[in-house]
Amino acid sequence: MSTSNLPAETIQVPQLASGLLVWRRQLMVIFRIEFGKAMFSRRAFSCYALISMPIILMLAVAFDESRDGSNAFATIESARRIFGYIFSALIIATVLFLGNAAIFTTLFRGEMLDRSIHYYLLTPVRREVLVIGKYLAGLGAAFVLFGLCTLICFLLLYVPFGVEQFITDLSNGIVTQQLGLYLGIVVLGSMGYGAVFMATGLLFKNPLIPIIVVAGWEMLHFLLPPALKIFSIIYYIQGLLPIPMDQGPLAVIAAPPPLWISIAGMFGLSAFTVAISVLVLKRLEIRYTDE
């Protein structure tokens, strides 16, 4: 019996999902897979070791008492300043930088070393969707790990002063303002460093050398003239610190950028670098014998 003899209303034509719907589903699947890898694979152990360092340091300072019973956090103001130094010198410069390097360089380079990247490349997934899905997964994992580290360390500074001081600062808006800025710095820093390191993993067979170059540039940013500071990620995120840090007598002083410039700069850098990663992936030829 041919379909020409059937009434028009009985013929069911299969509905194909629109492109945007398919891309969204693919993006969610890639995000779940890569987020799980970033959080729970063996490569994530280095990130857990990194976030444990500032937590252990804050625990030691918070519960340390001298012989006369005094604490290193003499006042709540000094406690906030000490946390600001720990956040700037340890969490930003070490944990955030190295942690994002560990997460994002392995998004593609790790799969090339494991000889599993071809599974993605053989699927009907647009390269743009693959890159964005991996990037968002790495960004989500970075915020969970480093944001949780920041939150725990921030709460530990209130240990010597009790719950009453925390409630007072919370009601005055000090906690929400300062903690919001610290977490915002974590997000913006992960966006910038993550995009750069993801592209680094695609462009270089050995990402260690470019990571060292970027680390040296970021470490010496305080010596750079203002015209060159704008090419440093840490210049944009350190300007958001609620408690400005002294950069030393050799530092070249430059006015920190406004909040909107820091946000726009990190979004622009991320979009530009992700676009470069897409172009590189589209031209990528896998030869496992060369890895």
C-alpha positions in Angstrom: 0.0 0.0 0.0 1.6 3.3 -1.1 1.6 6.4 1.0 -0.2 8.2 -1.9 -3.4 6.4 -1.0 -3.3 7.6 2.7 -5.0 10.7 3.9 -2.6 13.6 4.4 -3.3 13.9 8.1 -2.2 10.2 8.7 1.3 10.7 7.2 3.8 11.6 9.9 6.9 13.4 8.7 9.8 13.0 11.1 10.7 16.3 12.7 14.4 17.2 12.7 15.7 19.1 15.7 16.9 22.6 14.9 20.6 23.3 14.8 20.6 25.4 17.9 18.8 22.7 19.8 21.3 20.1 18.7 24.2 22.3 19.6 22.8 23.0 23.0 22.4 19.2 23.7 25.9 18.5 22.5 27.2 21.4 24.6 25.6 20.0 27.7 26.9 16.5 27.1 30.4 17.7 26.5 30.2 19.9 29.6 29.1 17.0 31.8 31.9 14.7 30.5 34.7 17.3 30.7 33.5 18.7 34.1 33.7 15.2 35.6 37.2 14.7 34.1 38.4 18.1 35.5 37.1 17.4 38.9 37.7 13.7 39.5 40.4 12.4 37.1 43.9 11.8 38.3 45.0 15.1 36.7 42.8 16.9 39.2 45.0 15.7 42.2 47.4 18.6 41.5 44.5 21.1 41.9 43.4 19.6 45.2 47.0 19.8 46.4 47.2 23.5 45.4 43.9 24.5 47.1 45.0 22.8 50.3 48.0 25.1 50.7 46.2 28.4 51.5 43.6 26.5 53.6 46.3 24.9 55.8 48.1 28.3 56.1 44.9 30.0 57.2 44.2 27.2 59.7 47.6 27.6 61.1 47.3 31.4 61.5 43.7 31.3 62.8 44.4 28.7 65.5 47.9 29.9 66.4 48.4 31.5 69.8 51.5 32.9 71.3 52.5 32.3 74.9 50.6 35.3 76.1 47.4 34.0 74.4 47.4 36.6 71.6 46.6 35.6 68.0 48.3 36.7 64.8 44.9 38.2 63.9 45.1 40.9 66.5 42.1 42.8 65.2 39.5 42.1 62.5 41.1 44.8 60.3 44.5 43.1 60.6 42.9 39.7 59.9 41.3 41.1 56.7 44.6 42.5 55.6 46.5 39.3 56.3 43.9 37.4 54.2 44.3 40.0 51.5 48.0 39.3 51.3 47.5 35.5 51.3 44.9 35.8 48.6 47.1 38.1 46.4 50.4 36.3 46.9 49.3 32.7 47.2 45.8 32.2 45.8 46.1 34.4 42.8 49.8 34.1 42.0 50.1 30.3 42.7 46.8 28.5 43.1 44.8 30.3 40.5 47.7 30.4 37.9 49.0 26.9 38.3 45.5 25.4 38.9 44.2 26.8 35.7 47.3 25.7 33.8 46.7 22.2 35.1 43.0 22.2 34.2 43.0 23.9 30.8 46.2 22.7 29.1 45.0 19.1 29.5 41.5 19.7 28.0 43.0 18.9 24.5 46.7 18.1 25.1 45.8 15.5 27.8 43.5 13.7 25.3 46.2 13.8 22.6 48.6 12.2 25.1 46.0 9.6 26.0 45.2 9.1 22.3 41.5 9.7 22.8 40.9 13.0 21.1 39.9 11.3 17.8 36.7 10.1 19.5 35.5 13.7 19.7 36.8 14.6 16.2 34.9 11.6 14.6 31.6 12.6 16.0 29.2 15.0 14.2 30.0 17.9 16.6 31.0 21.3 15.3 34.5 22.3 16.5 33.0 25.5 18.0 30.7 23.5 20.2 33.5 21.2 21.2 35.8 24.1 22.2 33.2 26.1 24.0 31.9 23.0 25.9 35.4 22.1 27.1 36.2 25.7 28.0 33.0 26.1 30.0 33.6 22.8 31.8 37.1 23.8 32.7 35.8 27.2 33.9 33.1 25.6 36.0 35.6 23.2 37.6 38.0 26.1 38.3 35.3 28.2 40.0 34.2 25.3 42.1 37.7 24.4 43.3 39.3 27.8 43.6 36.0 29.5 44.7 35.6 27.0 47.5 39.2 27.5 48.5 38.6 31.2 48.7 35.4 30.8 50.7 36.9 28.5 53.2 39.9 30.7 53.7 37.7 33.8 54.1 35.6 32.1 56.7 38.7 31.0 58.6 39.7 34.6 59.3 36.7 34.9 61.6 37.7 31.9 63.8 39.5 34.0 66.5 36.6 36.5 66.6 33.6 34.2 66.8 30.3 34.1 65.1 29.2 37.5 66.5 31.8 39.3 64.5 30.9 37.4 61.3 27.2 38.3 61.8 28.0 41.9 62.4 30.1 42.1 59.2 27.4 40.3 57.3 24.7 42.7 58.4 27.0 45.6 57.6 27.6 44.3 54.1 31.4 43.9 54.6 31.3 40.1 54.1 29.1 40.2 50.9 31.2 43.0 49.4 34.6 41.6 50.1 33.8 38.0 49.5 31.9 38.9 46.3 35.0 40.8 45.0 37.3 37.9 45.9 35.1 35.3 44.1 34.7 37.7 41.2 38.5 37.8 40.9 38.5 34.0 40.9 36.0 33.9 38.0 37.8 36.6 35.9 41.2 35.1 36.5 40.0 31.7 35.5 38.4 33.1 32.4 41.6 34.8 31.3 44.2 32.2 32.3 41.9 29.3 31.2 41.4 30.6 27.7 45.2 31.3 27.3 46.2 27.9 28.6 43.6 26.0 26.6 45.0 27.6 23.4 48.5 26.8 24.7 47.6 23.1 25.0 46.5 23.1 21.3 49.4 25.1 19.9 52.3 23.5 21.7 53.2 19.9 22.1 55.0 20.8 25.4 53.0 23.5 27.1 55.5 23.8 30.0 57.7 26.3 28.2 54.9 28.8 27.3 53.5 28.4 30.8 56.9 29.4 32.3 57.0 32.4 29.9 53.5 33.5 30.9 54.4 33.0 34.6 57.5 35.1 34.2 55.5 37.9 32.5 52.9 37.8 35.2 55.4 37.8 38.1 57.3 40.8 36.6 54.1 42.8 35.8 54.8 45.2 38.7 58.0 46.3 37.0 56.4 46.9 33.6 55.5 50.4 32.4 51.8 51.2 32.3 51.7 50.7 28.5 52.7 47.1 28.9 50.8 46.3 32.1 47.6 46.2 30.0 48.9 42.9 28.5 49.0 41.2 31.9 46.0 39.4 33.2 47.0 40.0 36.8 46.9 43.8 36.2 43.1 43.5 35.6 42.3 41.2 38.5 44.5 42.7 41.2 42.9 46.1 40.7 39.7 44.6 42.0 41.1 43.6 45.4 39.0 45.1 48.2 42.2 45.8 50.2 45.0 47.1 47.9 48.4 45.5 48.4 51.7 47.2 48.5 53.8 46.0 45.5 57.1 47.1 46.9 59.5 50.0 46.4 60.5 48.9 42.9 57.0 48.7 41.5 56.0 51.0 38.7 52.8 52.6 39.9 49.8 52.6 37.5 46.2 53.3 38.2 44.1 50.2 38.4 41.5 49.8 35.6 37.8 50.4 36.4 35.6 47.5 37.1 33.9 47.5 33.7 37.2 47.5 31.9 38.5 44.5 33.9 35.3 42.6 33.2 35.3 43.6 29.5 39.0 42.9 29.2 38.7 39.3 30.5 35.6 38.6 28.3 37.3 40.0 25.3 40.5 38.0 25.9 38.5 34.8 26.5 36.4 35.3 23.3 39.5 36.1 21.2 41.5 33.1 22.6 38.7 30.7 22.3 38.2 31.8 18.7 41.9 31.0 18.1 41.4 27.6 19.6 38.5 26.9 17.3 40.6 27.8 14.2 43.5 25.7 15.4 41.2 22.7 16.1 39.6 23.0 12.6 43.1 22.6 11.1 44.3 20.0 13.5 45.7 16.7 12.1 46.1 14.0 14.6 49.3 11.9 14.4 49.7 10.0 17.6 53.2 8.9 16.5 54.3 12.5 16.8 53.0 13.0 20.4 
